Amino acid sequence: MANSALELHGIEAYYGDSHVLQQVSFRLGEGRLLGLLGRNGAGKSTCMNVSVGLLPPRAGSVEVFGATVTRLPPESVAARGVALVPQGRRIFKSLTVRENLMVAAHAGFATSHEPWTADTVFAMFPRLAERRGQLAGYLSGGEQQMLAIGRALMANPRVLLMDEPSEGLAPQVVAEVMATIRKLKESGLSIVLVEQNPKLVFDIADDIVILNSGRVAVVSTAEQLKSGGVDLRQHLGVF
């Protein structure tokens, strides 16, 4: 079994009085891609926010490569090698493409991949290279998503969390984004991929966790789930 890159143990998380995550536990193996699935409101994005320190859990713990990061501020979690591609992209629209990348630049940790720099990001996303001096607010939705991924990579993370990267994109652009995620996985990055479209996830994931109403309902490998035995419609709706 691979070493754990990220582990959540018994997480209890709230937004105000709303109990969003209840005893949520799962692990991301080093160098593996974990697909985190569930209906709207199941708690997927909340898991991402807890993992990066944006939402401190009321109970439970978060570990990154065996080191506890529970309730550390986001910048401290990032310094330990965790980067988030947030839902909705959240790029800096008043900065240029290159400035968006440089804001996130960090030496990071030694990995099997060469260090991510603006040049290596531009090599992965040639369209961003063509627009390096353009204000990010004028990019298309797909280009903004590429920029959000590139900005996260500039931190040279060991763990990459991706929250709904295909949201609102045309099918051709979705295919490009998923091809990029596959390349990142092949480079050795440990990845959690949150997606509404389970078919996209099953095509690329090693492991699957399904949340249902704030609880872990299914933990399995993608191959085991593909072979049947679990009624995915019960947890995900139409599949």
C-alpha positions in Angstrom: 0.0 0.0 0.0 1.3 3.5 -0.9 2.3 5.9 1.8 -0.4 8.4 2.7 0.0 11.8 1.1 -3.2 13.2 2.8 -5.4 11.7 5.5 -8.6 12.9 7.1 -9.6 11.2 10.4 -13.0 11.5 11.9 -13.6 15.0 10.7 -16.6 16.9 12.1 -17.1 20.2 10.3 -19.7 22.9 10.6 -20.8 26.1 8.9 -22.5 27.9 11.7 -25.0 25.5 13.2 -25.1 23.4 10.1 -23.3 20.0 10.6 -21.7 19.5 7.2 -19.2 16.7 7.7 -19.8 13.8 10.1 -17.0 11.4 11.0 -15.4 11.7 7.6 -12.3 9.7 7.1 -10.3 8.8 4.0 -6.7 8.7 2.8 -5.0 9.7 -0.4 -2.1 7.4 -1.3 1.2 8.9 -2.4 1.3 9.2 -6.2 -2.4 8.2 -6.6 -5.5 10.0 -7.7 -8.5 9.9 -5.5 -11.9 10.8 -6.9 -14.2 12.4 -4.4 -17.8 12.1 -5.5 -21.2 13.0 -4.2 -24.4 14.9 -4.9 -24.6 18.7 -4.5 -24.3 19.5 -0.8 -22.7 16.2 0.1 -19.7 17.9 1.6 -17.1 17.5 -1.1 -15.9 21.1 -1.2 -16.0 21.3 2.6 -13.5 18.4 2.7 -11.2 20.5 0.4 -11.6 23.5 2.7 -10.8 21.5 5.8 -7.8 19.9 4.1 -6.2 23.3 3.2 -7.0 25.0 6.5 -9.8 27.3 5.2 -12.3 25.6 7.6 -11.0 24.3 10.9 -12.8 21.1 11.9 -14.5 20.9 15.3 -13.2 17.4 15.8 -10.9 15.0 13.9 -7.5 15.5 12.4 -5.8 16.2 9.0 -2.3 14.8 8.2 0.0 15.5 5.2 2.7 12.9 4.7 2.2 11.9 8.4 2.5 15.4 9.8 -0.5 16.8 11.6 -1.8 20.1 10.0 -5.2 20.2 11.8 -6.3 23.8 12.4 -3.1 25.3 11.0 -3.7 28.4 8.9 -3.9 28.0 5.1 -0.4 29.4 4.5 1.1 26.8 6.9 -0.7 24.0 5.2 0.5 25.3 1.8 4.0 25.4 3.1 3.8 21.7 3.8 3.1 21.0 0.1 -0.7 21.2 -0.4 -2.2 23.3 -3.2 -5.9 23.9 -4.1 -7.4 24.6 -7.4 -10.6 26.1 -6.1 -14.1 25.8 -7.4 -14.9 28.8 -9.5 -11.2 29.4 -10.3 -10.8 32.6 -8.3 -8.0 34.0 -10.4 -6.9 37.6 -9.9 -8.7 39.2 -12.8 -6.9 42.5 -12.6 -3.5 40.9 -12.9 -1.9 39.5 -16.0 -1.6 35.8 -16.7 2.1 35.9 -15.7 1.5 37.9 -12.6 -1.2 35.4 -11.5 1.5 32.7 -11.7 4.2 34.6 -10.0 2.0 35.5 -7.0 1.9 31.7 -6.2 5.6 30.9 -6.9 7.2 28.8 -4.2 10.2 26.5 -4.3 8.2 23.6 -2.8 9.5 20.1 -2.1 11.8 17.9 -4.1 9.7 15.7 -6.4 10.3 13.5 -9.4 9.0 16.3 -11.6 11.2 19.2 -12.6 10.3 22.3 -10.6 7.3 24.2 -11.8 8.1 27.7 -13.1 6.2 30.1 -15.3 8.1 28.6 -18.3 7.1 25.0 -17.5 3.5 26.1 -16.9 3.5 27.9 -20.3 4.9 24.7 -21.9 2.0 22.7 -20.5 -0.6 25.4 -21.5 0.6 27.0 -24.7 -2.6 29.2 -24.8 -1.5 30.8 -21.6 1.9 31.5 -23.0 0.3 33.4 -25.9 -1.6 35.5 -23.4 1.0 35.9 -20.7 0.8 39.7 -20.7 -3.0 39.8 -20.9 -5.3 40.6 -18.0 -6.7 37.4 -16.6 -10.2 38.8 -16.5 -10.3 38.7 -20.3 -9.5 35.0 -20.6 -12.1 32.5 -21.7 -13.5 30.1 -19.0 -11.3 27.3 -20.2 -8.2 29.6 -20.1 -9.1 30.8 -16.7 -9.3 27.2 -15.5 -5.9 26.4 -17.0 -4.5 29.5 -15.2 -6.0 28.3 -11.9 -4.3 24.9 -12.4 -1.0 26.6 -13.4 -1.1 28.9 -10.4 -1.5 25.9 -8.0 1.4 24.2 -9.7 3.6 27.2 -9.2 3.6 26.4 -5.5 5.4 23.1 -6.4 3.0 21.0 -4.3 3.2 17.4 -3.3 -0.6 17.2 -2.9 -2.9 18.8 -5.4 -6.6 19.3 -4.6 -8.9 20.1 -7.5 -12.5 21.2 -6.9 -14.8 20.9 -9.9 -12.2 21.7 -12.6 -14.7 20.9 -15.4 -17.5 23.1 -14.1 -19.0 25.3 -16.7 -16.6 24.3 -19.5 -17.4 23.2 -23.0 -16.9 19.4 -23.7 -13.7 20.0 -25.8 -12.2 22.1 -23.0 -13.1 19.5 -20.4 -11.2 16.9 -22.4 -8.2 19.2 -22.5 -8.4 19.8 -18.7 -8.7 16.0 -18.0 -5.8 15.3 -20.2 -3.8 17.8 -18.2 -4.8 16.1 -14.9 -3.8 12.7 -16.3 -0.3 14.2 -17.1 0.0 15.5 -13.6 -0.9 12.2 -12.2 1.7 10.5 -14.4 4.3 13.0 -13.1 3.8 11.5 -9.6 1.6 14.2 -8.0 -0.9 13.0 -5.4 -4.3 14.3 -6.4 -7.8 14.6 -5.0 -10.3 15.3 -7.8 -13.7 16.6 -6.8 -16.2 16.3 -9.7 -19.9 16.3 -10.3 -19.4 14.1 -13.4 -18.6 10.6 -12.1 -17.7 9.3 -15.6 -14.8 11.7 -15.8 -13.5 10.6 -12.5 -13.9 6.9 -13.1 -11.8 7.3 -16.3 -8.8 8.6 -14.4 -9.0 7.8 -10.7 -7.2 5.0 -8.8 -9.4 5.3 -5.8 -13.0 6.5 -5.1 -14.6 8.0 -2.1 -18.4 8.8 -2.2 -20.0 11.2 0.2 -23.7 11.1 1.0 -25.2 13.8 3.3 -21.9 14.6 4.9 -20.8 11.0 5.6 -18.5 8.6 3.8 -20.8 6.1 2.0 -18.3 4.3 -0.2 -14.5 3.7 -0.2 -13.2 1.6 -3.0 -10.8 1.4 -5.9 -12.2 2.6 -9.2 -11.7 -0.9 -10.7 -13.8 -2.5 -8.0 -16.6 -0.1 -8.5 -16.5 -0.5 -12.3 -17.0 -4.2 -11.8 -20.3 -3.6 -9.9 -21.6 -4.5 -6.5 -22.5 -0.9 -5.4 -25.6 0.9 -6.5 -24.1 4.2 -7.5 -27.4 5.7 -8.3 -28.3 5.5 -4.6 -25.5 8.0 -3.9 -25.0 9.9 -7.1 -28.4 9.9 -8.9 -28.4 9.2 -12.6 -25.2 7.4 -13.7 
